[in-house]
Amino acid sequence: MNLKKKSEEIWYKINPVLGYIAMFVTQDIVLRFFFSNKKIINNDFSIPINSSIILAPTHRSRWDGLVLTMAMGRRVTKKDCRFMVTKSEMRGIQGWFLKRLGCFSINQLSPSLSALRYAIDLIEKGEQLVVFPEGKINKYGKRLVLREGLYRLARLATKKTESIIIIPIGIAYREVSPKFRSEFCLSFGKPIAMNEYLNFDVKEFNELLNKKIINEERKALKNVGR
């Protein structure tokens, strides 16, 4: 009974009308008006075909979700970004909107079975899942021990589908706290094929992933003058 109740709390489909309005307002008005310039470094990156994609970006600002959706959302990939967020972000009015825009919550310290099943189901269906490996906004880019969730989730999902790609992404802004008419840059790293790292333990994989996303962030920082 409890499992069913928890499942109902996170299983929200994207509201097509609200999704379209949110995409128009955020990408065509808010981002265009607030930022003076945007840069994307793709490093010959191409969207993997017939693969389940997990986006693994750095997390420096609340703007991250919007700029990432602009770069890898429906207009570009024909897929929505499905964000895995903390339970605290799903409260109140913000939570009401996030649920209807395809986000779902997970307890980072003790994820429920239903939340894991839901995330794996999204991966199996070829949805585009976004997981911030640092687990929270790391404003000044201090080195953190990455959360274990992404690796464990990807490992579990390999039992359902073999082709799982993790894309390391660096996101940077000209200022630590983005200001009006500032600029941002996203740098995409070489996709990581999960089935090539199944012999890694979580510590080894996180060290690899951390190195790759920080390397991409350095490129992005350089392009915004930091």
C-alpha positions in Angstrom: 0.0 0.0 0.0 2.8 2.4 0.9 4.7 1.5 -2.2 1.6 2.3 -4.3 1.2 5.6 -2.6 4.8 6.6 -3.1 4.6 5.6 -6.7 1.6 7.8 -7.3 3.4 10.8 -5.8 6.2 10.7 -8.4 4.5 9.4 -11.5 3.6 12.5 -13.3 3.3 12.8 -17.1 4.4 16.0 -18.8 1.4 18.3 -19.3 1.6 19.1 -23.0 0.0 22.6 -22.7 2.0 23.6 -19.7 5.2 22.1 -21.3 4.7 24.2 -24.4 4.0 27.4 -22.4 7.0 26.8 -20.1 9.3 26.1 -23.1 8.2 29.3 -24.8 8.4 31.5 -21.7 11.8 30.2 -20.5 13.6 29.9 -23.9 12.1 32.6 -26.0 11.6 35.2 -23.3 13.5 34.6 -20.0 16.8 33.2 -21.3 16.9 35.5 -24.3 16.1 38.6 -22.2 18.3 37.8 -19.2 21.5 36.5 -20.9 23.3 38.5 -23.6 25.1 35.6 -25.1 25.1 31.8 -25.0 27.8 29.4 -26.2 27.7 25.7 -26.7 30.9 23.6 -27.1 30.0 20.3 -28.6 33.5 18.8 -29.2 32.1 17.0 -32.3 29.4 15.7 -30.0 26.4 14.1 -31.7 23.3 12.8 -30.0 23.5 9.0 -29.7 20.9 7.2 -31.7 18.9 4.4 -30.3 20.4 4.8 -26.8 19.0 5.7 -23.4 20.6 9.0 -22.4 21.6 10.2 -18.9 22.8 13.8 -18.8 25.3 14.4 -16.0 26.0 18.2 -15.7 27.8 20.3 -13.1 25.4 22.1 -10.8 26.3 25.8 -10.1 23.0 27.7 -10.2 19.3 27.4 -10.4 19.6 28.5 -14.0 21.2 25.1 -14.9 18.0 23.3 -15.6 16.7 26.1 -17.9 20.0 26.4 -20.0 20.3 22.6 -20.2 16.8 22.2 -21.4 17.5 24.9 -24.0 20.6 23.0 -25.2 19.2 19.4 -25.0 15.4 19.7 -24.7 12.6 18.9 -27.1 13.5 21.5 -29.7 17.0 20.0 -30.2 16.7 16.3 -29.4 12.9 15.7 -29.8 13.0 14.5 -26.2 12.1 16.2 -22.9 14.6 16.5 -20.1 13.3 14.5 -17.2 14.9 15.9 -14.1 15.6 13.9 -10.9 15.4 16.4 -8.1 15.4 16.5 -4.3 12.2 16.2 -2.4 12.5 19.7 -1.0 12.3 21.1 -4.6 9.0 19.4 -5.1 7.1 21.4 -2.5 4.6 24.2 -2.9 3.9 26.0 -6.1 7.3 25.2 -7.5 6.7 21.5 -6.9 3.3 21.7 -8.6 4.8 23.0 -11.8 7.9 20.7 -11.7 5.7 17.6 -11.4 3.8 18.6 -14.4 6.9 19.4 -16.4 8.3 15.9 -16.0 10.4 16.2 -12.8 10.3 13.7 -10.1 11.7 13.5 -6.6 14.0 11.1 -4.9 15.4 10.7 -1.4 19.2 10.9 -2.0 20.0 9.2 1.3 17.4 6.4 1.0 15.8 6.3 -2.4 12.5 4.4 -2.4 12.0 1.4 -4.5 9.2 3.0 -6.5 11.4 6.0 -7.3 14.2 3.8 -8.6 11.8 1.7 -10.6 10.3 4.9 -12.2 13.8 6.2 -13.1 14.8 2.9 -14.6 11.5 2.7 -16.5 12.3 6.2 -18.0 15.7 5.0 -19.1 14.3 1.8 -20.5 11.8 3.7 -22.6 14.6 5.9 -24.1 13.7 9.0 -22.2 16.3 11.7 -21.5 17.1 11.6 -17.8 19.0 14.4 -16.0 20.9 13.6 -12.9 23.2 16.2 -11.2 26.0 13.9 -9.8 27.0 16.4 -7.1 23.5 16.1 -5.6 23.1 19.8 -4.9 24.1 23.2 -6.1 27.9 23.5 -5.7 28.1 27.3 -6.3 31.8 27.7 -6.1 32.8 24.4 -7.7 34.5 22.9 -4.7 35.5 19.3 -5.1 32.8 17.1 -3.7 32.5 13.4 -3.4 29.9 12.5 -6.0 26.7 10.9 -4.9 26.4 7.2 -5.7 22.9 7.4 -7.2 23.8 7.9 -10.8 26.1 5.0 -11.0 23.8 2.6 -9.1 20.9 3.7 -11.2 22.7 3.2 -14.4 24.0 -0.2 -13.3 20.5 -1.4 -12.4 19.2 -0.1 -15.7 21.7 -2.1 -17.7 19.7 -5.2 -16.7 16.8 -3.7 -18.7 18.6 -2.2 -21.7 22.2 -2.5 -22.8 22.7 0.8 -24.6 22.9 3.4 -21.9 24.9 6.6 -22.6 26.1 9.0 -19.9 27.0 12.5 -21.1 29.3 14.6 -18.9 28.4 18.3 -19.2 30.1 21.4 -17.9 27.9 24.5 -17.3 29.5 27.9 -16.6 28.4 31.5 -16.2 30.5 34.7 -16.5 29.8 35.5 -12.9 29.5 33.0 -9.9 25.9 34.3 -9.5 24.6 35.0 -13.0 23.7 38.6 -13.5 21.4 40.4 -15.9 22.8 40.5 -19.5 25.5 38.0 -18.5 26.5 35.0 -20.6 26.7 31.2 -20.2 28.4 28.3 -21.8 27.8 24.6 -22.0 30.5 22.1 -22.9 29.6 18.5 -23.9 32.0 15.7 -23.2 32.5 12.5 -25.0 29.5 10.1 -24.2 30.3 7.3 -21.7 29.0 3.9 -22.7 27.9 2.4 -19.4 28.3 -1.2 -20.6 32.1 -0.5 -20.9 32.4 0.3 -17.2 30.4 -2.5 -15.5 33.6 -3.8 -13.9 34.2 -0.5 -12.1 33.0 0.0 -8.5 31.1 3.1 -7.6 34.2 5.0 -6.4 36.2 4.3 -9.5 33.3 5.3 -11.8 32.7 8.5 -9.8 36.3 9.5 -10.0 36.2 9.0 -13.8 32.9 10.9 -14.1 34.1 13.7 -11.9 37.2 14.2 -13.9 35.2 14.3 -17.1 32.6 16.8 -16.0 35.2 19.1 -14.3 37.2 19.0 -17.5 34.2 20.1 -19.5 33.5 22.8 -16.9 37.0 24.2 -17.4 36.4 24.6 -21.1 33.1 26.3 -20.4 34.6 28.7 -17.8 37.4 29.6 -20.2 34.8 30.6 -22.8 33.0 33.0 -20.4 36.2 34.6 -19.3 36.8 32.9 -16.0 
